[in-house]
Amino acid sequence: MKKNVFPYLCCLLCILFLTNCKSVDNVKSVPETVKFMVISDIHYFDPSLFTLPANADFQLYLAADRKLIIESSAILKNVLATVMTEKPDFLLVTGDLTKDGEKVDHLAVAALFKTLSDLGIKVLVIPGNHDVNNTAAMSYTGTSATSIANVSPAEFASIYGNCGYGNAVERDPNSLSYVSEPVNGVWVMGIDACHYAPSETAGSMSATTLAWVKSIITKAKNQNKILLSMMHHGMVEHFTGQSTMFSEYLISDWKNVSTMLADSGMNVVFTGHFHAQDIAKGTGTKGYIYDVETGSTVTAPCPYRTMTLNTLNKTLKITSGKIDGVTYSTIPAGTTFQAYAKNYLSSGMRVISYYMLNGAPYNVPAAAITGYKLDSIFANAFIAHYAGDETPGATDNANIQTVKAVSATLGGAIQNVWTDPAPKDNNITIDLKTGVATNN
């Protein structure tokens, strides 16, 4: 007598169906809380590429810069140790990974990032203006500077194959832009706006890359993905007049581009480039966009950011920290790293401010700069801006009036640097549904 196998088949099909549903659910599940960190402008320069005391060419380079290039390797290892302790789901690095695109540096940085990925902490990078096709790639181990190998766009993507490019969800065929999904349900779009020209600081999005970016925003919506974006250049002004004084630190046509992308649904973009810890909000005709700029690890106060994304409530909590405890032969015994970094920045910014004021288009006479201490006044303003949440005191307000007496234009400019529009720069929570930011 034949057994009725129908009930057994139904039972088997139910088991297979439930098993399959559970598997699909696991694949598609989105964690309620996602933790990630951001560092920027690490400007790594491998110790194998210079000797101390620095030769004449390296001394000239360092004198014209405000970055802790000599200490960059120790600084990066220090902050990566912090990342390991924090155990985020992923780390974003928003460009300028190397001093000047040296291939040796890129390989060393990629190797250091692998120590994180080996621990399960994904690392996603995007190039900065220093990183690709840079003919300023130099070694300073001899008596003078020597040109060394840099990297092409293809080499950059290959070296950082483990940092977003090798497992990208999508790649822009016209740039080093890509999309990664480091956590189920969360997309990170890295936007490449660099020009890859020698000594080219400015950046822009080509029409084809802009169209690609908009297509990704649409796909993220259609697939119900939470979209985070990062790029090196600023998307919106971080103080009034930045686009006039420092246009090369914002993408070209930033007003129209930011409005377009805000209205398309890009709400948050993580940036770097200006070495300042600053958050600015841009608006479109119907949307908004927060430009969360992270300061440089090699420029005081050497900050980093830690983010907590609540995928259910759609909130992004941003907190900030400062690198400390770095040891290196250049740092005097008994001096904290933070004190050393601030002093180094102050000295460098006074030199940079002097030559900026004395040259075109300002052409302030040297006697006026030194007599009114304009170089120190400008240096102090930018040091405050780099730290974020800048608030001028009585002395600073008096100094602004001093500058105005010399030049109304420069006085207005320095006042703008000191004026920090909402929101706060270091510790806030953004409601991604409403676009409202509150202080932590």
C-alpha positions in Angstrom: 0.0 0.0 0.0 1.4 3.4 -1.0 2.0 6.0 1.6 0.5 9.4 1.2 3.7 11.5 0.8 1.8 14.8 0.3 1.9 15.7 4.0 5.6 15.0 4.2 6.3 17.1 1.1 4.3 20.0 2.5 6.3 19.8 5.8 9.6 19.7 3.9 8.6 22.7 1.8 7.6 24.6 4.9 10.9 23.9 6.5 12.8 25.0 3.4 10.6 28.1 3.1 11.2 29.1 6.7 14.9 28.4 6.5 15.2 30.4 3.3 13.3 33.3 4.8 15.6 33.3 7.9 18.6 33.3 5.6 17.3 36.2 3.5 16.4 38.1 6.7 19.9 37.7 8.0 21.4 39.0 4.8 19.1 42.0 4.7 19.0 42.8 8.4 20.3 46.3 9.3 21.9 46.8 12.7 20.0 49.3 14.9 23.3 51.0 15.9 26.3 51.6 13.6 29.5 53.0 15.0 32.1 54.5 12.7 35.0 57.0 13.0 36.5 59.6 10.7 40.1 60.9 10.3 41.4 63.2 7.6 44.5 64.7 6.0 46.9 62.3 7.7 49.7 63.3 5.3 51.8 60.3 6.1 55.5 60.6 5.4 57.5 57.5 6.0 60.6 57.9 8.2 62.6 56.1 5.5 62.2 59.1 3.2 64.1 61.6 5.4 66.9 62.0 7.9 67.4 64.2 10.8 68.7 66.8 11.1 66.7 67.8 8.0 68.7 68.7 4.9 68.3 72.3 3.4 65.5 71.3 1.0 63.5 69.6 3.7 63.9 72.5 6.0 62.5 74.8 3.4 59.5 72.5 2.9 58.8 72.3 6.6 59.2 76.1 7.1 56.5 76.8 4.5 54.1 74.3 6.0 51.9 74.0 9.2 51.8 70.2 9.2 53.6 67.8 11.6 55.1 65.9 8.7 58.1 64.5 10.6 55.9 63.1 13.3 53.1 61.9 10.9 54.0 58.2 11.1 53.9 58.2 14.9 50.7 60.2 14.9 48.9 57.8 12.5 50.0 54.8 14.5 48.7 56.5 17.7 45.2 57.3 16.3 44.9 53.8 14.7 45.6 52.4 18.2 42.6 54.5 19.4 40.5 53.1 16.5 41.4 49.6 17.6 40.3 50.4 21.2 37.1 52.0 20.0 36.2 49.1 17.7 34.0 50.9 15.2 32.3 49.1 12.4 34.4 51.1 9.9 36.7 54.0 9.6 36.5 56.8 6.9 39.6 58.6 5.8 38.7 61.7 3.8 41.8 62.2 1.6 45.4 63.5 1.6 46.6 60.1 2.8 50.3 61.0 2.0 52.6 64.0 2.1 52.7 64.3 -1.7 51.6 61.1 -3.2 54.8 59.1 -2.7 54.2 55.4 -3.6 56.3 54.3 -0.6 53.9 56.2 1.6 50.7 54.8 0.0 52.0 51.3 0.5 52.9 51.9 4.1 49.5 53.5 4.8 47.6 50.6 3.2 49.6 48.2 5.3 48.7 50.0 8.5 45.0 50.0 7.5 45.2 46.3 6.9 46.0 45.9 10.6 42.5 47.3 11.2 40.7 45.2 8.6 42.4 42.1 10.0 40.6 42.9 13.2 37.2 43.3 11.4 37.3 47.1 11.2 36.7 48.1 7.6 38.6 51.1 6.3 37.3 53.3 3.4 39.4 55.9 1.8 39.1 58.6 -0.9 42.0 60.5 -2.5 42.9 64.1 -1.7 44.7 66.6 -3.8 48.1 65.4 -2.6 47.7 61.8 -3.4 47.6 61.0 -7.1 49.9 61.9 -10.0 51.9 64.3 -7.7 55.2 65.2 -9.1 56.2 66.7 -5.7 56.8 63.2 -4.4 60.2 63.5 -2.9 62.8 61.8 -0.7 65.0 63.9 1.6 67.5 61.3 2.7 70.5 62.8 0.8 71.9 66.3 0.8 68.9 67.5 -1.3 65.4 66.5 -2.4 65.2 63.6 -4.9 62.1 62.8 -7.0 60.6 59.4 -6.3 57.7 57.4 -7.7 54.2 58.6 -7.2 50.9 56.7 -8.1 48.4 56.9 -11.0 44.7 56.7 -10.4 44.7 53.0 -11.3 47.6 52.3 -8.9 45.7 54.2 -6.1 42.6 52.0 -6.5 44.8 48.9 -6.6 46.8 49.8 -3.5 43.6 50.6 -1.6 41.7 47.6 -3.0 41.1 46.5 0.6 39.9 50.0 1.5 36.7 50.3 -0.6 37.8 49.8 -4.2 38.2 46.0 -4.3 34.7 45.3 -3.1 32.8 48.4 -4.3 29.1 48.1 -4.9 29.6 50.5 -7.8 32.4 52.5 -9.4 32.3 55.7 -11.3 34.1 55.0 -14.6 35.2 58.6 -14.9 36.8 59.1 -11.4 38.0 57.3 -8.3 34.5 57.7 -6.9 32.8 54.5 -5.6 30.1 53.1 -3.3 30.7 50.6 -0.5 28.4 48.8 1.9 30.5 48.3 5.0 27.4 47.5 7.1 24.2 45.9 5.8 21.8 48.7 4.8 24.4 51.5 4.9 26.0 52.8 1.8 29.1 55.0 1.9 29.7 57.0 -1.3 33.3 58.2 -1.8 33.3 61.1 -4.2 36.5 62.0 -6.0 36.7 65.7 -6.9 40.5 65.9 -7.4 42.2 67.3 -10.5 45.4 65.3 -10.3 47.5 68.2 -11.6 50.8 69.2 -10.0 50.3 71.8 -7.2 46.6 71.7 -7.9 44.7 72.4 -4.7 41.3 73.0 -6.2 38.7 70.4 -7.0 35.5 69.9 -8.9 33.0 67.3 -10.0 32.7 66.7 -13.7 29.3 66.6 -15.3 29.6 62.9 -15.7 30.6 62.3 -12.1 27.9 64.6 -10.8 25.4 62.6 -12.8 26.8 59.4 -11.3 26.5 60.8 -7.8 22.9 61.7 -8.4 22.2 58.2 -9.7 23.6 56.7 -6.6 21.4 58.9 -4.4 18.4 57.7 -6.3 19.4 54.0 -6.1 20.0 54.4 -2.4 16.4 55.6 -2.0 15.0 52.9 -4.2 16.8 50.2 -2.3 16.1 51.7 1.1 19.7 52.2 2.0 21.0 54.8 4.4 23.5 56.9 2.4 26.6 58.5 3.9 29.0 60.4 1.6 32.6 61.5 1.9 34.9 63.7 -0.3 38.1 65.6 0.3 37.0 69.1 -0.8 34.4 71.2 1.1 30.8 71.1 -0.2 29.6 74.3 1.5 31.3 77.4 3.0 32.4 77.0 6.6 32.6 80.7 7.2 31.4 83.6 5.2 33.9 84.6 2.5 35.7 81.2 2.5 34.9 80.9 -1.2 36.6 84.2 -1.9 39.7 83.9 0.3 40.2 80.2 -0.1 38.2 79.1 -3.1 40.4 76.1 -3.8 39.2 74.4 -0.6 35.6 74.2 -1.9 34.5 72.3 -5.0 33.9 74.5 -8.0 30.4 75.8 -8.3 29.8 74.7 -4.8 26.5 76.7 -4.4 24.8 75.0 -7.3 26.2 71.6 -6.6 25.4 71.6 -2.9 21.9 72.8 -3.6 21.3 70.2 -6.3 22.6 67.4 -4.1 20.7 68.6 -1.0 17.5 68.6 -3.0 18.4 65.1 -4.4 18.6 63.7 -0.9 22.2 63.9 0.1 22.0 64.9 3.8 25.5 64.3 5.2 29.0 64.5 3.6 32.2 64.0 5.5 35.0 66.2 4.2 38.5 67.5 5.0 41.1 69.5 3.1 41.0 72.8 5.1 42.4 71.1 8.3 39.6 72.5 10.4 37.2 70.9 12.8 34.0 72.5 11.5 30.4 71.5 10.7 28.3 73.7 8.3 24.8 73.3 7.1 23.8 74.0 3.5 20.2 74.1 2.2 18.6 73.6 -1.1 15.1 74.6 -2.2 13.6 71.6 -0.4 16.5 69.7 1.2 19.5 70.2 3.4 23.1 68.9 3.6 25.5 68.9 6.5 29.2 69.2 5.6 31.0 67.6 8.5 34.6 68.6 8.0 37.2 66.8 10.1 40.5 68.5 11.0 43.9 67.0 10.1 45.7 64.5 12.3 48.9 66.4 11.7 47.5 69.9 12.4 46.6 71.0 15.9 44.4 70.1 17.7 44.9 66.8 15.7 41.3 65.7 16.0 39.2 62.6 15.1 35.5 62.0 15.1 33.4 59.1 16.4 29.9 58.7 15.0 26.9 56.7 16.2 24.2 56.1 13.6 20.8 55.0 14.8 19.3 53.3 11.8 15.8 53.1 13.4 15.5 56.7 14.6 17.6 58.0 11.8 19.9 60.1 14.0 23.6 60.7 13.7 25.5 61.5 17.0 28.9 63.1 16.4 31.6 63.3 19.1 35.1 64.5 18.8 38.4 63.6 20.3 42.1 64.8 20.1 45.1 62.7 19.5 47.5 62.8 22.4 50.3 60.7 23.9 52.4 60.7 20.7 56.1 60.3 21.4 58.9 61.2 18.9 62.4 62.5 19.0 61.4 66.0 18.0 59.0 66.4 21.0 60.9 67.7 24.1 60.7 65.7 27.3 58.1 67.0 29.6 56.1 68.6 26.8 52.7 67.1 26.0 52.0 66.2 22.4 49.0 68.6 22.3 51.2 71.5 23.6 53.9 70.7 21.0 51.4 70.5 18.2 49.7 73.8 19.1 53.1 75.6 19.4 54.2 74.1 16.0 51.0 75.3 14.4 51.2 78.8 15.9 54.8 79.3 14.6 53.9 78.0 11.2 50.7 80.0 10.9 52.5 83.3 11.7 54.9 82.7 8.8 52.1 81.7 6.4 50.0 84.7 7.5 52.9 87.1 7.0 53.4 86.0 3.4 49.7 85.8 2.7 49.2 89.4 3.9 52.4 90.8 2.3 51.6 89.2 -1.1 48.9 89.7 -3.7 46.1 90.5 -3.6 46.4 92.1 -0.1 49.9 93.7 -0.4 50.1 94.9 3.2 53.4 96.6 3.8 55.8 94.6 6.0 56.0 97.4 8.5 52.3 97.4 9.0 52.2 93.6 9.4 54.9 93.6 12.1 53.9 96.9 13.7 50.3 95.8 14.2 51.2 92.1 14.7 48.8 91.2 11.9 50.5 87.9 11.3 49.8 86.8 14.9 46.3 88.1 14.8 45.5 86.1 11.7 47.4 83.0 13.0 45.3 83.1 16.2 42.1 83.3 14.3 42.9 80.3 12.1 44.1 78.3 15.1 40.7 78.8 16.7 38.9 77.9 13.5 41.0 74.7 13.2 39.8 73.6 16.7 36.2 74.4 16.1 33.5 76.1 18.2 35.6 79.3 18.0 34.4 82.1 20.3 36.4 85.4 20.2 37.3 86.9 23.6 37.8 90.6 24.4 41.4 90.6 23.1 40.4 88.9 19.9 37.6 91.4 19.3 40.0 94.3 19.9 42.4 92.7 17.4 39.6 92.5 14.8 39.2 96.3 15.2 43.0 96.7 14.8 42.9 94.9 11.5 39.8 96.9 10.3 41.8 100.1 11.0 44.5 98.8 8.5 42.0 97.4 6.0 38.3 97.2 6.2 38.3 94.2 3.9 40.9 92.2 5.9 39.1 93.2 9.1 35.8 91.9 7.8 37.6 88.7 6.6 39.2 88.0 10.0 35.9 88.7 11.7 34.2 86.1 9.5 36.9 83.5 10.4 36.0 84.1 14.1 32.3 83.9 13.4 31.1 80.3 13.8 27.5 79.8 12.5 25.3 77.1 13.9 25.6 74.2 14.4 28.4 73.5 16.9 31.5 71.9 15.4 32.6 69.1 17.7 29.7 67.4 19.5 26.2 67.4 18.0 23.4 65.0 17.1 21.7 65.4 13.7 18.1 64.2 13.2 18.4 62.9 9.6 14.6 63.0 9.2 14.2 66.7 10.0 17.7 68.1 9.5 17.7 69.6 13.0 20.9 69.5 14.9 21.1 69.6 18.7 24.2 69.8 21.0 25.3 66.7 22.8 
